[in-house]
Amino acid sequence: MFSYLLLKGAGAVIRLIPASAARLIGKLLGGAVFYLDRRHRRIALDNLRGAFGESKSDKEIRSIARDSFSQLGFNLVEFLRVPVINSKDWRSIFRVEGADRVREAFRRGRGIIFVLAHFGNWEYLGFSPRLLGFRGAAVGQDIKNPAVDGLVKDTREAIGLELLPKFEVSTPILTYLKNNGAVAILADQRARKMNIEADFFGRPAATTAAPAVFALKSGAALIPAFIYHQKESGYRIIFEPEIEIPSGLRLREAVARVTEGINAVIEARIREEPRMWLWGHRRWRPAG
């Protein structure tokens, strides 16, 4: 309950001050956590050293890790500001690239699986269904604190997402896709179940097989989506070209090929802007 009240109180304060000041506070808080949270700082630094090897100095790696934590603080503040965004002309803060790819996929009538990463302010990709006029759903990881979990889910629904249950989710997802809806799946964290080993930054990583499996079962398009905050012009949403679905392969081979393609797209974006990714989790730890 304390965490819930803290978030509610912080949100009330954040929504009273200018956006620029709120974002600065968020970045400063995230940067402070980098220094205070030794465990996740160490994980982030280890991940960065493993990903970039000798190509970046230790000073660069620490700077990237610190900025990654600052990004999380920024994201939290923006999440708390959703009621303010919704009360204004929220459409004007988004610029979309690749919308024609989304429309073309919907014309085929088999739905879309949006492949997401913990990159930039990924929660704001939830505005996409309202922005482009389609049904969109997501499967959310439950938060241990029920009150905080409820607050997060309420905010996601306010953004425009339908939320699918975490357990026994296969049938709801396939039904949603069959009705030409869109389902968002985060694909960049270590997967404990329904996983496959796939290359990520030159190392095998336990990766969720869910996007590939659902695409192969349903015929849905697989479209990676990313979001960037641009100080002067709001947010830029990018819908990538569809991930190719191979034919003539056994299921496991096809899933492996598609999952490798997903990881390659996500890795390319992270390499361009490594400060925008969530480095503080054990991405390369064995599944289990």
C-alpha positions in Angstrom: 0.0 0.0 0.0 2.9 2.4 0.7 4.2 2.0 -2.8 0.8 2.7 -4.2 0.3 5.8 -2.1 3.8 7.0 -3.0 3.1 6.7 -6.7 -0.3 8.4 -6.4 1.3 11.2 -4.4 4.2 11.6 -6.8 1.8 11.6 -9.8 -0.3 14.3 -8.3 2.8 16.5 -7.8 4.3 15.7 -11.2 1.1 16.7 -13.0 1.2 20.1 -11.4 4.6 21.2 -12.6 5.8 21.9 -16.2 6.6 18.8 -18.3 10.2 19.9 -18.8 10.8 20.2 -15.0 9.0 16.8 -14.4 11.2 15.1 -16.9 14.3 16.6 -15.5 13.3 15.3 -12.0 12.7 11.9 -13.5 16.1 11.7 -15.1 17.8 12.9 -11.9 16.0 10.3 -9.8 17.0 7.6 -12.3 20.6 8.7 -12.3 20.5 8.6 -8.4 19.3 5.1 -8.5 22.3 4.1 -10.7 24.6 5.1 -7.8 22.3 3.7 -5.0 21.3 0.4 -6.5 24.6 -1.5 -6.6 23.1 -4.8 -7.7 21.4 -3.5 -10.9 24.3 -1.2 -11.6 26.7 -4.1 -11.6 24.3 -6.1 -13.9 24.1 -3.2 -16.3 27.8 -2.7 -16.5 28.4 -6.5 -17.0 25.9 -6.6 -19.8 27.4 -3.6 -21.5 30.9 -5.0 -21.3 29.7 -8.3 -22.7 27.8 -6.6 -25.5 30.4 -4.1 -26.6 33.6 -5.8 -25.6 36.6 -3.7 -26.5 34.7 -1.3 -28.7 33.8 1.0 -25.8 35.9 2.3 -22.9 34.9 1.7 -19.3 34.1 5.4 -19.1 31.7 5.2 -22.0 30.1 2.0 -20.6 29.5 3.7 -17.2 28.0 6.7 -19.0 25.7 4.5 -21.0 24.6 2.6 -18.0 23.9 5.8 -16.0 21.9 7.2 -18.9 19.9 4.0 -19.1 18.9 4.4 -15.5 18.0 8.1 -16.2 15.8 6.9 -19.0 13.8 4.7 -16.6 13.2 7.8 -14.4 12.1 9.7 -17.4 9.7 6.9 -18.3 8.2 6.8 -14.8 7.5 10.5 -14.9 5.9 10.3 -18.3 3.8 7.3 -17.2 2.5 9.3 -14.2 1.7 12.2 -16.6 -0.7 10.1 -18.8 -3.8 11.9 -17.3 -2.3 15.2 -18.4 -1.6 13.9 -21.9 -5.1 12.5 -22.2 -6.7 15.8 -21.2 -4.9 17.7 -24.1 -4.6 17.3 -27.8 -2.4 14.2 -27.3 -2.3 13.3 -31.0 -0.2 16.3 -31.8 2.8 15.0 -29.7 3.2 11.9 -31.9 4.8 11.5 -35.3 4.4 8.1 -37.0 6.7 6.5 -39.5 5.7 3.3 -41.2 1.9 3.6 -40.7 1.4 2.3 -44.2 3.0 -1.0 -43.2 0.5 -1.3 -40.4 -2.5 -0.6 -42.7 -1.3 -3.0 -45.3 -0.9 -5.8 -42.7 -4.5 -5.1 -41.4 -5.8 -5.3 -45.0 -4.8 -9.0 -45.1 -7.2 -9.6 -42.2 -5.0 -11.8 -40.0 -4.0 -9.3 -37.3 -0.6 -8.0 -36.3 1.9 -8.9 -33.6 3.8 -5.8 -32.6 7.3 -6.8 -31.3 8.4 -4.4 -28.6 11.6 -3.9 -26.6 12.3 -2.1 -23.3 13.6 0.8 -25.4 12.9 4.5 -25.0 9.5 5.2 -23.4 8.0 1.9 -24.6 4.8 2.4 -22.6 3.8 5.2 -24.9 3.6 2.8 -27.8 0.3 1.9 -26.2 -1.1 5.1 -27.7 -0.7 3.6 -31.2 -4.2 1.9 -31.4 -6.0 5.1 -30.7 -3.6 7.1 -32.9 -4.1 4.9 -36.0 -7.6 3.6 -35.2 -7.3 -0.1 -34.5 -7.9 -2.6 -31.7 -4.7 -3.2 -29.7 -4.0 -5.5 -26.7 -1.0 -6.3 -24.5 -0.1 -9.1 -22.1 1.2 -7.5 -18.9 3.5 -9.0 -16.3 1.8 -8.9 -12.9 3.4 -6.6 -10.3 3.7 -8.2 -6.8 2.0 -5.2 -5.1 -1.7 -5.6 -6.1 -2.4 -1.9 -5.6 0.5 -0.8 -7.8 -0.4 -3.5 -10.3 -3.9 -2.1 -10.5 -2.6 1.5 -10.9 -0.3 0.4 -13.8 -3.1 -1.6 -15.5 -5.6 1.3 -15.2 -3.0 3.7 -16.8 -2.4 1.3 -19.7 -6.1 1.0 -20.3 -6.4 4.9 -20.2 -3.7 5.0 -22.9 -5.8 2.8 -25.1 -4.8 -0.8 -24.6 -6.9 -3.8 -23.9 -5.2 -6.1 -21.4 -5.2 -9.8 -21.9 -4.8 -12.2 -19.0 -1.3 -13.4 -18.3 -2.3 -17.1 -17.6 -3.8 -19.3 -20.3 -3.2 -16.5 -22.7 -2.7 -18.5 -25.9 -6.4 -18.8 -26.8 -7.2 -15.1 -26.1 -4.2 -14.0 -28.3 -5.1 -16.3 -31.2 -8.7 -15.2 -31.0 -7.7 -11.5 -30.9 -5.5 -12.0 -34.0 -8.2 -14.0 -35.8 -10.5 -11.0 -35.4 -7.8 -8.8 -37.1 -6.7 -7.2 -33.8 -3.1 -6.3 -32.8 -1.2 -7.8 -29.9 1.9 -6.2 -28.4 4.6 -8.6 -27.0 7.8 -7.5 -25.3 10.5 -9.7 -26.7 13.9 -8.5 -25.3 14.0 -9.9 -21.8 15.3 -13.3 -20.6 12.4 -15.8 -21.1 12.0 -18.5 -18.5 9.2 -20.3 -20.4 8.4 -20.8 -24.0 11.9 -19.8 -24.9 14.5 -20.6 -27.5 18.3 -19.8 -27.6 19.0 -17.1 -30.1 22.0 -14.9 -30.8 21.9 -11.5 -29.2 25.0 -9.3 -29.3 27.1 -12.3 -30.3 26.0 -14.5 -27.4 23.2 -17.0 -27.0 20.3 -15.6 -25.1 17.1 -17.3 -23.8 14.5 -15.4 -25.9 10.8 -15.7 -25.9 9.5 -17.8 -28.8 5.9 -16.4 -28.4 5.9 -13.8 -31.2 7.2 -16.4 -33.7 4.9 -19.2 -32.5 1.8 -17.0 -32.6 2.7 -15.6 -36.0 3.2 -19.1 -37.5 0.0 -20.3 -36.0 -2.2 -17.4 -37.0 -0.6 -15.9 -40.1 -0.4 -12.5 -38.4 2.2 -10.0 -39.5 5.2 -9.5 -37.2 6.1 -5.8 -37.0 8.7 -4.4 -34.7 7.9 -1.0 -33.2 10.1 1.5 -31.5 9.6 5.0 -30.0 11.9 8.0 -29.5 11.4 11.1 -27.5 12.4 14.2 -29.3 12.7 17.3 -27.1 11.2 19.8 -29.5 8.6 17.7 -31.3 7.3 15.0 -28.9 7.5 11.4 -29.8 8.5 9.6 -33.0 7.0 6.1 -33.4 8.6 3.8 -36.0 7.0 0.7 -37.4 9.7 -1.4 -39.0 9.3 -3.7 -42.0 7.7 -7.0 -41.3 9.8 -9.8 -40.0 9.9 -12.5 -42.8 8.0 -15.7 -41.9 9.8 -18.6 -43.7 8.0 -21.4 -45.4 8.9 -25.0 -45.9 10.6 -25.4 -42.5 9.8 -27.5 -39.5 8.1 -25.6 -36.7 11.1 -25.4 -34.4 13.4 -24.4 -37.3 10.9 -21.7 -38.4 10.6 -20.4 -34.8 14.3 -20.2 -34.5 14.7 -18.3 -37.8 12.0 -15.8 -36.9 13.3 -15.3 -33.4 16.8 -14.6 -34.7 15.4 -12.1 -37.0 13.5 -10.3 -34.2 16.7 -10.2 -32.1 18.7 -8.8 -35.0 16.2 -5.9 -35.4 16.2 -5.1 -31.7 20.0 -5.3 -31.5 20.4 -2.9 -34.4 18.3 -0.3 -32.7 20.1 -0.7 -29.4 23.5 -0.4 -31.1 22.4 2.9 -32.5 21.1 4.3 -29.2 22.4 2.0 -26.4 21.4 4.6 -23.7 17.7 4.0 -24.4 17.7 0.3 -23.5 17.1 -1.4 -20.2 20.5 -2.8 -19.4 19.9 -3.5 -15.7 18.4 -7.0 -16.0 20.1 -10.4 -16.5 19.5 -10.8 -20.2 22.0 -13.5 -20.8 21.4 -15.6 -17.7 20.4 -19.1 -18.6 16.6 -19.7 -18.6 15.1 -21.5 -15.7 
